[in-house]
């Protein structure tokens, strides 16, 4: 099928790779403009652009779609369908109405829940046990269009947002492949139930600070949900520590929230939470240092039981 692909981050790469492998005629890729990244703020192309260029697919990086600025270009490309995966821009009516088969979006949640940005991370932050991806017809709302196909998966107890992100990206690639292949024969459109909808926003570094007065499950979800970015943080005196991995222990304690109940290089770091439950921290990173196991950290930086971590 003749198509235009619109996407930007790693999540979209899997879908573009699959559509290329399926042999579709991808006549153009639209992606966000290159942005400065890293300490040296080097201008870096988005992952989708990098993939498109390796396959000699024309790449377009418009700053805006307002005032029908891209209409002539899209008319020239003449796609039968436009596939959109984490593009990062709202598309106006003249884009949505142009292709024969419309604009099809891959969204990283089970719609109508978790509309908007960062759905994968928020599912982990909220402790969801089931996640998934949805393909849908795009309309003029934010993730409000009719649902086409859905694929579900269970979320692991200790699965991080980064791990779930990678799994859902692969599932999304399979789902968009099936969706596009079935478009000509027709797929039943299922309107979303707006009364069941939820919206989520982009992540913020201000979310990173661990509040040990919360339950062990809530702290565990925060650590999982903010890995790999922006990462949960706590303090030990003046030292700022990033927390990457944790485990629920089922152990109870009477120590105040944030207190270290056990700190053994062989067993790891255990911290009291607000519900009286103990959470095990398994991976730590000091600012400016490498990420390491909690045991390795404790071998060089012993902590006395009873020490209270910042919150």
KETOR-793383 format. One line per 8 residues: number of its first residue (from 1); their letters; for each residue x, y, z of N, C-alpha, C. Coordinates in Angstrom, 2 decimals. Layout:
NUM) A) X,Y,Z,X,Y,Z,X,Y,Z  ...
***
This chain:
1) XXXXXXXX) 0.84,-1.20,0.00,0.00,0.00,0.00,0.88,1.25,0.00  0.45,2.26,-0.71,1.18,3.53,-0.77,0.87,4.34,0.49  1.92,4.69,1.24,1.65,5.35,2.52,2.69,6.39,2.87  2.27,7.29,3.76,3.16,8.22,4.44,3.21,7.79,5.90  4.41,7.81,6.49,4.58,7.44,7.89,4.96,8.69,8.67  4.31,8.89,9.83,4.62,10.02,10.70,4.95,9.49,12.09  6.17,9.75,12.56,6.58,9.30,13.88,7.92,9.91,14.23  8.30,9.79,15.50,9.54,10.44,15.94,10.44,9.56,16.80
9) XXXXXXXX) 10.00,9.06,17.97,10.93,8.40,18.90,11.12,6.91,18.61  11.85,6.25,19.52,12.13,4.82,19.39,10.86,3.99,19.28  9.81,4.38,20.00,8.57,3.61,19.98,8.04,3.45,18.55  8.27,4.46,17.72,7.76,4.44,16.35,8.65,3.65,15.40  9.90,3.45,15.76,10.86,2.78,14.88,10.42,1.36,14.55  9.95,0.63,15.55,9.53,-0.76,15.33,8.42,-0.85,14.28  7.47,0.07,14.35,6.37,0.07,13.38,6.87,0.39,11.98  7.75,1.37,11.86,8.28,1.72,10.54,9.09,0.56,9.97
17) XXXXXXXX) 9.90,-0.07,10.80,10.68,-1.23,10.35,9.76,-2.33,9.81  8.66,-2.58,10.53,7.75,-3.65,10.13,7.06,-3.31,8.80  6.64,-2.07,8.64,5.96,-1.67,7.41,6.91,-1.73,6.21  8.18,-1.40,6.44,9.18,-1.54,5.38,9.35,-3.01,5.02  9.47,-3.86,6.06,9.64,-5.30,5.82,8.43,-5.90,5.13  7.24,-5.35,5.39,6.02,-5.85,4.76,5.94,-5.48,3.28  6.83,-4.61,2.83,6.89,-4.27,1.41,5.99,-3.15,0.97  5.48,-2.36,1.90,4.63,-1.24,1.53,5.44,-0.14,0.85
25) XXXXXXXX) 4.78,0.63,0.03,5.42,1.74,-0.69,5.37,2.99,0.18  6.40,3.19,0.98,6.44,4.33,1.90,7.08,5.51,1.16  6.25,6.45,0.76,6.69,7.54,-0.12,7.24,8.73,0.63  7.09,8.74,1.93,7.63,9.83,2.73,7.48,9.58,4.21  8.42,10.10,4.98,8.37,10.02,6.44,8.40,11.43,7.00  7.44,11.74,7.84,7.39,13.02,8.54,7.82,12.78,9.98  8.71,13.61,10.48,9.19,13.47,11.84,9.52,14.84,12.41  9.73,14.90,13.71,10.04,16.18,14.35,11.41,16.69,13.91
33) XXXXXXXX) 11.63,18.01,13.96,12.95,18.57,13.61,14.06,18.02,14.51  15.28,17.98,14.00,16.44,17.58,14.79,16.54,18.48,16.02  16.99,17.89,17.14,17.09,18.65,18.38,18.45,18.46,19.04  18.95,19.47,19.76,20.22,19.32,20.48,20.07,18.31,21.61  21.06,17.44,21.77,21.02,16.43,22.83,22.40,16.26,23.45  22.41,15.75,24.69,23.66,15.47,25.38,24.29,16.72,25.98  25.38,16.50,26.67,26.07,17.62,27.33,26.58,18.65,26.34  26.98,18.17,25.16,27.50,19.09,24.16,26.41,19.67,23.27
41) XXXXXXXX) 25.14,19.27,23.55,23.98,19.77,22.81,24.18,19.63,21.30  24.61,18.45,20.91,24.82,18.17,19.49,23.48,17.96,18.80  23.30,18.60,17.66,22.06,18.48,16.91,21.91,17.03,16.44  20.83,16.38,16.86,20.66,14.94,16.63,19.34,14.66,15.94  19.36,13.85,14.87,18.11,13.51,14.19,17.29,12.51,15.01  15.97,12.56,14.93,15.13,11.58,15.65,15.39,10.16,15.14  15.15,9.16,15.98,15.36,7.76,15.57,14.63,7.38,14.28  13.41,7.87,14.09,12.65,7.54,12.88,13.35,8.09,11.63
49) XXXXXXXX) 13.88,9.28,11.73,14.60,9.86,10.59,15.82,9.01,10.25  16.56,8.59,11.27,17.75,7.79,11.03,17.41,6.50,10.29  16.33,5.85,10.69,15.92,4.62,10.01,15.48,4.91,8.58  14.69,5.95,8.39,14.19,6.28,7.05,15.34,6.54,6.08  16.35,7.26,6.53,17.48,7.60,5.66,18.26,6.35,5.24  18.35,5.36,6.14,19.06,4.13,5.77,18.32,3.36,4.69  17.04,3.64,4.53,16.25,2.97,3.48,15.93,3.92,2.32  16.61,5.06,2.31,16.45,6.04,1.22,15.00,6.51,1.06
57) XXXXXXXX) 14.30,6.64,2.18,12.94,7.17,2.16,13.00,8.68,2.39  12.34,9.47,1.57,12.36,10.93,1.76,11.84,11.32,3.14  12.55,12.24,3.79,12.19,12.67,5.14,11.79,14.14,5.12  10.71,14.45,5.83,10.21,15.83,5.93,10.05,16.17,7.40  10.49,17.37,7.79,10.48,17.77,9.19,9.86,19.17,9.37  8.57,19.28,9.05,7.92,20.60,9.14,7.78,21.07,10.58  7.88,22.37,10.77,7.67,22.95,12.09,6.18,23.05,12.42  5.35,23.12,11.38,3.92,23.31,11.61,3.11,22.72,10.47
65) XXXXXXXX) 1.84,22.41,10.78,0.87,22.00,9.77,-0.24,23.04,9.63  -0.07,24.18,10.27,-1.10,25.21,10.25,-1.23,25.83,8.86  -2.40,26.40,8.64,-2.68,27.13,7.40,-2.44,26.29,6.14  -2.70,24.98,6.27,-2.56,24.06,5.14,-1.16,24.13,4.51  -0.15,24.35,5.36,1.22,24.53,4.87,1.79,23.28,4.22  1.28,22.11,4.58,1.81,20.87,4.03,0.86,20.21,3.02  -0.21,20.89,2.67,-1.22,20.29,1.80,-0.67,19.93,0.43  0.03,20.86,-0.20,0.54,20.60,-1.55,1.50,19.42,-1.55
73) XXXXXXXX) 2.36,19.34,-0.53,3.33,18.25,-0.45,2.60,16.92,-0.29  1.62,16.86,0.61,0.90,15.62,0.84,0.09,15.21,-0.40  -0.46,16.19,-1.10,-1.19,15.88,-2.33,-0.24,15.29,-3.38  0.97,15.81,-3.43,1.96,15.28,-4.37,2.37,13.85,-3.99  2.53,13.59,-2.69,2.90,12.25,-2.24,1.75,11.27,-2.46  0.52,11.77,-2.36,-0.68,11.01,-2.68,-0.76,9.65,-1.97  -0.69,9.63,-0.64,-0.75,8.34,0.08,-2.18,7.80,0.13  -2.29,6.47,0.13,-3.59,5.83,0.37,-3.93,5.85,1.85
81) XXXXXXXX) -2.90,5.84,2.68,-3.08,5.88,4.12,-1.90,6.60,4.75  -2.15,7.26,5.87,-1.08,7.86,6.67,-1.05,7.12,7.99  0.11,6.57,8.33,0.30,5.86,9.59,1.03,6.79,10.56  0.48,6.95,11.76,1.03,7.87,12.75,1.36,7.11,14.03  2.61,7.19,14.46,3.04,6.51,15.69,3.91,7.47,16.49  3.38,7.99,17.58,4.15,8.87,18.47,4.84,9.99,17.70  4.08,10.66,16.85,4.65,11.74,16.06,4.94,12.98,16.91  4.01,13.33,17.78,4.24,14.48,18.65,3.60,15.76,18.15
89) XXXXXXXX) 2.78,15.66,17.10,2.06,16.83,16.60,0.61,16.45,16.33  -0.31,17.36,16.64,-1.70,17.17,16.28,-1.88,17.47,14.80  -2.64,16.64,14.12,-2.84,16.80,12.68,-4.16,17.50,12.41  -4.16,18.52,11.57,-5.39,19.25,11.24,-6.27,18.46,10.28  -7.48,18.95,10.08,-8.46,18.26,9.26,-8.01,17.99,7.84  -7.27,18.91,7.22,-6.89,18.70,5.82,-5.94,17.52,5.66  -5.20,17.19,6.73,-4.34,15.99,6.70,-5.18,14.74,6.95  -6.05,14.81,7.95,-6.86,13.65,8.32,-7.77,13.21,7.18
97) XXXXXXXX) -8.24,14.17,6.39,-9.22,13.88,5.34,-8.60,13.51,4.00  -7.29,13.62,3.89,-6.65,13.45,2.58,-6.56,12.00,2.09  -6.07,11.03,2.88,-5.86,9.68,2.35,-7.17,8.90,2.16  -7.16,7.99,1.20,-8.31,7.13,0.93,-8.73,6.36,2.16  -7.75,5.80,2.89,-8.04,4.99,4.07,-7.84,5.76,5.37  -7.70,7.07,5.29,-7.59,7.88,6.48,-6.21,7.83,7.15  -6.17,8.35,8.36,-4.94,8.36,9.16,-5.11,7.35,10.30  -4.21,6.39,10.37,-4.27,5.32,11.36,-3.17,5.53,12.39
105) XXXXXXXX) -3.55,5.51,13.65,-2.60,5.76,14.74,-2.37,4.49,15.56  -1.11,4.30,15.99,-0.78,3.27,16.96,-0.57,3.96,18.30  -1.39,3.60,19.29,-1.29,4.24,20.61,-0.89,3.20,21.65  0.02,3.58,22.54,0.58,2.65,23.51,-0.24,2.47,24.77  -1.55,2.25,24.61,-2.40,1.92,25.76,-3.66,1.25,25.25  -4.48,0.79,26.17,-5.77,0.21,25.84,-6.81,1.33,25.91  -7.01,1.99,24.80,-7.94,3.11,24.77,-9.35,2.64,25.13  -10.14,3.53,25.79,-9.92,4.97,25.98,-9.07,5.36,27.19
113) XXXXXXXX) -8.52,4.39,27.91,-7.66,4.75,29.05,-6.29,5.22,28.56  -5.73,6.16,29.29,-4.38,6.66,29.04,-4.24,7.30,27.66  -5.17,8.19,27.35,-4.98,9.05,26.19,-3.88,10.05,26.49  -3.24,10.57,25.45,-2.22,11.60,25.66,-0.81,11.06,25.69  0.08,11.86,26.27,1.51,11.56,26.24,1.90,10.58,27.35  2.99,9.85,27.11,3.60,8.95,28.10,2.64,7.92,28.69  1.79,7.28,27.90,0.85,6.31,28.47,1.55,5.10,29.10  2.66,4.65,28.50,3.34,3.45,29.00,3.86,3.70,30.41
121) XXXXXXXX) 4.53,4.83,30.60,5.08,5.14,31.91,3.98,5.29,32.96  2.88,5.92,32.58,1.80,6.13,33.54,1.09,4.84,33.91  1.04,3.89,33.00,0.45,2.60,33.35,1.27,1.92,34.46  2.60,2.02,34.36,3.46,1.43,35.39,3.37,2.25,36.68  3.39,3.56,36.57,3.29,4.41,37.75,2.00,4.14,38.53  0.94,3.83,37.81,-0.35,3.58,38.46,-0.56,2.12,38.85  0.46,1.30,38.60,0.38,-0.08,39.04,-0.56,-0.96,38.23  -0.80,-0.60,36.97,-1.67,-1.43,36.13,-1.04,-2.82,35.95
129) XXXXXXXX) -1.88,-3.83,35.95,-1.39,-5.20,35.74,-1.62,-5.67,34.30  -2.42,-4.92,33.55,-2.65,-5.22,32.14,-2.39,-3.97,31.31  -1.67,-4.14,30.21,-1.37,-3.04,29.31,-1.65,-3.50,27.89  -1.33,-2.66,26.92,-1.56,-3.06,25.54,-1.40,-1.91,24.57  -1.69,-2.19,23.31,-1.62,-1.19,22.25,-2.93,-1.21,21.47  -3.23,-0.08,20.84,-4.47,0.09,20.09,-4.16,0.74,18.75  -4.79,0.25,17.69,-4.79,1.01,16.43,-6.16,1.66,16.29  -6.18,2.87,15.77,-7.42,3.64,15.73,-7.39,4.61,14.56
137) XXXXXXXX) -8.58,4.95,14.07,-8.72,6.04,13.11,-8.53,7.36,13.86  -7.73,8.23,13.31,-7.53,9.53,13.94,-8.67,10.48,13.57  -9.10,11.27,14.55,-10.07,12.33,14.29,-9.51,13.62,14.86  -10.35,14.60,15.04,-9.85,15.92,15.44,-9.62,16.04,16.95  -9.90,15.00,17.73,-9.63,15.02,19.16,-8.29,14.40,19.47  -7.95,14.37,20.76,-6.69,13.78,21.21,-6.92,12.32,21.57  -6.54,11.43,20.66,-6.68,9.98,20.87,-8.13,9.57,21.10  -9.05,10.20,20.38,-10.48,9.96,20.58,-11.13,9.17,19.45
145) XXXXXXXX) -10.38,8.83,18.40,-10.96,8.20,17.22,-11.44,6.78,17.45  -12.15,6.27,16.46,-12.70,4.91,16.55,-11.58,3.87,16.60  -11.76,2.87,17.46,-10.78,1.81,17.64,-10.91,0.79,16.51  -9.76,0.31,16.02,-9.73,-0.74,15.01,-9.36,-2.08,15.65  -8.10,-2.22,16.08,-7.64,-3.47,16.68,-6.93,-3.19,18.01  -6.92,-4.19,18.88,-6.32,-4.07,20.21,-5.49,-5.31,20.49  -4.37,-5.13,21.18,-3.55,-6.25,21.62,-3.18,-6.02,23.08  -3.42,-7.02,23.94,-3.19,-6.88,25.38,-2.01,-7.73,25.84
153) XXXXXXXX) -1.45,-7.34,27.00,-0.37,-8.10,27.63,-0.40,-7.85,29.13  0.09,-8.80,29.89,0.20,-8.63,31.33,1.48,-7.85,31.66  1.42,-7.05,32.70,2.58,-6.28,33.15,3.24,-7.02,34.30  4.53,-7.26,34.20,5.25,-7.97,35.25,5.31,-7.18,36.54  5.36,-7.88,37.66,5.39,-7.22,38.97,6.56,-6.26,39.10  7.70,-6.62,38.51,8.90,-5.79,38.62,9.29,-5.15,37.28  8.41,-5.22,36.29,8.72,-4.69,34.97,8.80,-3.17,35.00  9.85,-2.62,34.39,10.02,-1.17,34.35,9.29,-0.60,33.14
161) XXXXXXXX) 9.11,0.72,33.17,8.48,1.39,32.03,9.30,1.17,30.76  10.62,1.19,30.90,11.48,0.98,29.73,11.29,-0.40,29.13  11.18,-1.40,29.99,10.99,-2.77,29.52,9.62,-2.94,28.86  8.59,-2.38,29.48,7.25,-2.45,28.91,7.17,-1.66,27.61  7.84,-0.53,27.56,7.90,0.31,26.37,8.40,-0.49,25.17  9.48,-1.24,25.37,10.06,-2.04,24.29,9.10,-3.14,23.84  8.43,-3.77,24.79,7.49,-4.83,24.44,6.29,-4.28,23.68  5.77,-3.14,24.13,4.61,-2.56,23.47,4.97,-2.01,22.08
169) XXXXXXXX) 6.19,-1.54,21.93,6.63,-1.07,20.60,6.59,-2.23,19.60  7.08,-3.39,20.03,7.05,-4.57,19.16,5.62,-5.03,18.90  4.77,-4.99,19.93,3.37,-5.35,19.75,2.67,-4.37,18.81  3.02,-3.11,18.94,2.43,-2.10,18.06,2.80,-2.33,16.60  4.04,-2.77,16.37,4.47,-3.07,15.01,3.65,-4.21,14.42  3.42,-5.26,15.21,2.59,-6.38,14.74,1.16,-5.92,14.47  0.65,-5.07,15.35,-0.74,-4.65,15.22,-0.96,-3.74,14.02  -0.02,-2.82,13.76,-0.20,-1.94,12.60,-0.03,-2.73,11.31
177) XXXXXXXX) 0.82,-3.74,11.34,0.98,-4.59,10.16,-0.34,-5.29,9.84  -0.97,-5.87,10.86,-2.26,-6.54,10.65,-3.33,-5.55,10.22  -3.33,-4.38,10.86,-4.35,-3.37,10.55,-4.27,-2.95,9.09  -3.07,-2.62,8.63,-2.91,-2.16,7.25,-3.28,-3.27,6.26  -2.90,-4.49,6.56,-3.22,-5.60,5.65,-4.72,-5.85,5.55  -5.46,-5.53,6.62,-6.91,-5.78,6.63,-7.74,-4.57,6.20  -7.11,-3.41,6.04,-7.87,-2.21,5.69,-8.72,-2.36,4.43  -8.16,-2.91,3.34,-8.98,-3.00,2.12,-10.25,-3.83,2.28
185) XXXXXXXX) -10.22,-4.86,3.12,-11.40,-5.70,3.32,-12.37,-5.09,4.31  -11.86,-4.10,5.08,-12.71,-3.42,6.05,-12.56,-3.99,7.46  -12.42,-3.12,8.44,-12.32,-3.50,9.85,-13.42,-2.77,10.60  -14.11,-3.49,11.47,-15.18,-2.88,12.24,-14.64,-1.73,13.10  -15.29,-0.60,13.00,-14.90,0.57,13.80,-15.69,0.56,15.11  -14.95,0.71,16.22,-15.58,0.69,17.53,-15.41,2.06,18.20  -16.48,2.84,18.30,-16.37,4.15,18.96,-15.90,3.99,20.40  -15.08,4.93,20.85,-14.60,4.90,22.22,-15.68,5.37,23.18
193) XXXXXXXX) -15.67,4.80,24.38,-16.57,5.22,25.44,-15.89,6.34,26.23  -16.26,7.57,25.91,-15.60,8.71,26.54,-15.77,8.73,28.06  -16.81,8.10,28.56,-17.02,8.09,30.01,-15.95,7.27,30.73  -15.25,6.40,29.99,-14.20,5.57,30.57,-12.80,6.11,30.30  -12.73,7.29,29.68,-11.43,7.82,29.25,-10.64,8.42,30.40  -9.33,8.34,30.28,-8.41,9.03,31.17,-7.33,9.68,30.32  -6.79,10.79,30.80,-5.74,11.51,30.08,-4.50,11.60,30.96  -3.33,11.48,30.33,-2.07,11.59,31.07,-1.16,12.59,30.38
201) XXXXXXXX) -0.26,13.15,31.17,0.64,14.19,30.67,2.06,13.66,30.56  2.94,14.48,30.01,4.34,14.10,29.91,4.95,14.02,31.31  6.02,13.27,31.42,6.70,13.13,32.71,7.48,14.41,33.04  7.67,14.62,34.33,8.34,15.82,34.82,9.39,15.39,35.85  10.57,16.00,35.81,11.62,15.66,36.76,11.20,15.88,38.21  10.23,16.75,38.42,9.76,17.01,39.78,9.05,15.80,40.38  8.68,14.84,39.52,8.05,13.61,40.00,9.06,12.65,40.61  10.34,12.91,40.39,11.38,11.93,40.69,11.62,11.69,42.18
209) XXXXXXXX) 11.39,12.66,43.01,11.74,12.55,44.42,10.85,11.54,45.13  11.46,10.54,45.74,10.72,9.48,46.42,10.14,10.01,47.74  8.86,9.77,47.93,8.19,10.09,49.19,8.02,8.77,49.95  8.91,8.53,50.90,8.91,7.26,51.63,7.70,7.08,52.52  6.92,8.15,52.73,5.70,8.01,53.54,4.60,7.28,52.79  4.79,7.09,51.49,3.81,6.34,50.70,4.04,4.84,50.89  3.10,4.05,50.41,3.20,2.61,50.59,4.36,2.03,49.79  4.78,0.83,50.17,5.87,0.16,49.45,5.49,-0.05,47.99
217) XXXXXXXX) 4.23,-0.39,47.74,3.78,-0.61,46.36,3.87,0.68,45.55  3.48,1.81,46.14,3.53,3.09,45.43,4.97,3.50,45.13  5.87,3.31,46.09,7.27,3.65,45.86,7.87,2.72,44.80  7.53,1.45,44.87,7.98,0.47,43.88,7.51,0.87,42.49  6.26,1.28,42.37,5.72,1.71,41.08,6.42,2.96,40.56  6.75,3.87,41.47,7.46,5.08,41.06,8.83,4.74,40.49  9.56,3.87,41.18,10.90,3.49,40.73,10.81,2.79,39.37  9.85,1.90,39.21,9.67,1.19,37.93,9.22,2.14,36.83
225) XXXXXXXX) 8.28,3.01,37.17,7.68,3.88,36.16,8.58,4.98,35.65  9.58,5.36,36.45,10.49,6.44,36.03,11.81,5.92,35.49  11.90,4.61,35.28,13.09,3.98,34.69,12.79,3.69,33.23  13.49,4.29,32.26,14.83,4.86,32.36,14.89,6.39,32.54  13.75,7.10,32.49,13.78,8.56,32.65,12.45,9.00,33.22  12.48,9.97,34.16,13.63,10.74,34.65,14.36,10.11,35.84  13.94,8.96,36.31,14.57,8.15,37.35,14.20,8.66,38.76  13.78,7.75,39.60,13.45,8.08,40.99,14.73,8.43,41.76
233) XXXXXXXX) 14.64,9.41,42.67,15.81,9.84,43.43,15.46,9.97,44.91  16.47,9.76,45.73,16.37,10.02,47.17,17.70,10.59,47.61  17.81,10.95,48.87,19.06,11.50,49.39,19.50,10.74,50.62  20.80,10.68,50.77,21.43,10.15,51.99,22.33,11.28,52.50  21.80,12.04,53.43,22.51,13.24,53.85,22.55,14.22,52.69  23.76,14.59,52.28,23.93,15.52,51.17,24.09,14.80,49.83  24.12,13.49,49.88,24.36,12.70,48.67,23.03,12.35,48.00  22.95,12.61,46.71,21.76,12.32,45.92,21.92,10.96,45.24
241) XXXXXXXX) 20.95,10.10,45.42,21.02,8.75,44.87,19.87,8.50,43.91  20.19,7.93,42.74,19.16,7.50,41.80,18.84,6.03,42.06  17.56,5.70,42.04,17.11,4.34,42.32,16.51,3.73,41.06  17.07,2.60,40.62,16.64,2.02,39.35,15.82,0.75,39.49  16.07,-0.05,40.49,15.39,-1.32,40.62,14.97,-1.52,42.07  13.80,-2.12,42.25,13.33,-2.40,43.61,12.50,-3.68,43.60  12.27,-4.21,44.80,11.49,-5.43,44.94,10.62,-5.32,46.20  9.38,-5.77,46.11,8.53,-5.87,47.28,8.97,-7.08,48.10
249) XXXXXXXX) 9.11,-6.92,49.39,9.61,-8.02,50.23,8.52,-8.71,51.02  7.43,-8.01,51.29,6.39,-8.58,52.14,6.74,-8.53,53.62  7.89,-7.94,53.94,8.33,-7.84,55.34,7.76,-6.56,55.98  7.45,-6.65,57.26,6.92,-5.50,58.00,7.98,-4.95,58.94  7.84,-3.66,59.27,8.77,-3.01,60.20,8.02,-1.93,60.97  8.55,-1.61,62.15,7.97,-0.53,62.95,8.79,0.74,62.84  9.88,0.71,62.05,10.73,1.89,61.89,10.02,2.97,61.07  10.36,4.23,61.29,9.73,5.33,60.53,10.00,5.20,59.04
257) XXXXXXXX) 9.10,5.79,58.24,9.24,5.76,56.79,10.58,6.38,56.37  11.26,5.72,55.44,12.55,6.19,54.96,13.73,5.62,55.70  13.45,4.89,56.79,14.54,4.31,57.57,15.11,3.07,56.88  16.43,2.96,56.92,17.09,1.77,56.42,16.93,0.67,57.45  16.28,-0.43,57.08,16.09,-1.52,58.02,17.23,-2.53,57.96  17.89,-2.60,56.81,19.01,-3.53,56.64,19.87,-3.03,55.49  21.18,-3.11,55.66,22.11,-2.68,54.61,23.30,-3.63,54.61  23.22,-4.65,53.81,24.23,-5.70,53.78,24.66,-5.90,52.33
265) XXXXXXXX) 25.98,-5.83,52.04,26.45,-6.01,50.65,25.98,-7.32,50.03  25.73,-8.33,50.86,25.28,-9.61,50.32,23.77,-9.66,50.10  23.03,-8.92,50.93,21.57,-8.97,50.85,20.98,-7.74,50.17  21.67,-6.60,50.23,21.18,-5.39,49.60,20.68,-4.37,50.59  19.95,-3.37,50.07,19.46,-2.24,50.86,17.95,-2.37,51.02  17.49,-2.27,52.28,16.07,-2.41,52.58,15.60,-1.16,53.31  14.44,-0.62,52.86,13.97,0.66,53.39,12.51,0.56,53.82  12.19,1.17,54.95,10.82,1.19,55.47,9.98,2.19,54.69
273) XXXXXXXX) 8.75,1.81,54.39,7.81,2.71,53.71,6.66,3.07,54.64  5.81,3.97,54.18,4.78,4.55,55.05,3.73,3.58,55.52  3.57,2.46,54.83,2.56,1.48,55.25,3.15,0.40,56.15  4.40,0.61,56.61,5.03,-0.35,57.49,5.65,-1.53,56.76  5.65,-1.49,55.44,6.26,-2.55,54.64,7.68,-2.16,54.22  8.51,-3.16,53.98,9.91,-2.93,53.62,10.10,-3.15,52.12  10.79,-2.20,51.49,11.09,-2.28,50.06,12.58,-2.51,49.88  12.93,-3.45,49.03,14.34,-3.72,48.72,14.76,-2.90,47.51
281) XXXXXXXX) 15.88,-2.20,47.64,16.47,-1.46,46.52,17.62,-2.29,45.99  17.60,-2.57,44.69,18.60,-3.48,44.13,19.62,-2.80,43.22  19.30,-1.59,42.69,20.26,-0.88,41.85,20.27,0.60,42.20  21.47,1.15,42.28,21.67,2.53,42.74,22.69,3.22,41.84  22.55,4.53,41.72,23.56,5.32,41.00,23.77,6.64,41.73  25.01,6.92,42.09,25.35,8.24,42.62,25.52,9.20,41.46  25.20,10.44,41.66,25.32,11.44,40.60,26.76,11.49,40.11  26.93,11.39,38.80,28.26,11.43,38.22,28.98,10.10,38.20
289) XXXXXXXX) 28.34,9.05,38.76,28.96,7.73,38.81,28.16,6.75,37.97  28.69,5.53,37.86,28.00,4.50,37.10,26.89,3.85,37.92  25.90,3.36,37.23,24.83,2.58,37.85,25.42,1.26,38.35  25.01,0.83,39.54,25.59,-0.39,40.12,24.56,-1.09,40.99  24.87,-2.33,41.35,23.99,-3.06,42.25,24.05,-2.41,43.64  22.99,-2.57,44.41,22.97,-2.01,45.77,24.08,-2.61,46.61  24.38,-3.90,46.36,25.46,-4.56,47.10,26.80,-3.91,46.83  27.09,-3.62,45.56,28.36,-2.96,45.22,28.43,-1.57,45.83
297) XXXXXXXX) 27.30,-0.86,45.83,27.28,0.47,46.44,27.60,0.37,47.93  27.00,-0.60,48.61,27.19,-0.73,50.05,28.61,-1.16,50.41  29.28,-1.87,49.51,30.67,-2.26,49.78,31.57,-1.04,49.89  31.24,0.00,49.15,32.07,1.20,49.21,31.48,2.32,50.03  30.19,2.20,50.38,29.51,3.27,51.10,28.55,2.64,52.11  29.09,2.13,53.18,28.28,1.47,54.19,27.21,2.39,54.78  26.06,1.80,55.07,24.96,2.54,55.69,24.52,1.81,56.96  24.41,2.54,58.03,23.98,1.95,59.30,22.45,1.80,59.30
305) XXXXXXX) 21.96,0.64,59.75,20.52,0.49,59.91,19.97,1.60,60.81  18.82,2.12,60.47,18.26,3.24,61.21,18.49,4.57,60.52  19.45,4.62,59.59,19.67,5.82,58.80,18.40,6.16,58.02  18.02,7.43,58.03,16.80,7.84,57.34,17.16,8.52,56.03  16.63,7.98,54.95,16.84,8.55,53.62,15.90,9.71,53.42  16.33,10.66,52.61,15.53,11.87,52.38,14.24,11.55,51.65  13.28,12.47,51.75,12.01,12.25,51.07,11.44,13.59,50.60
***
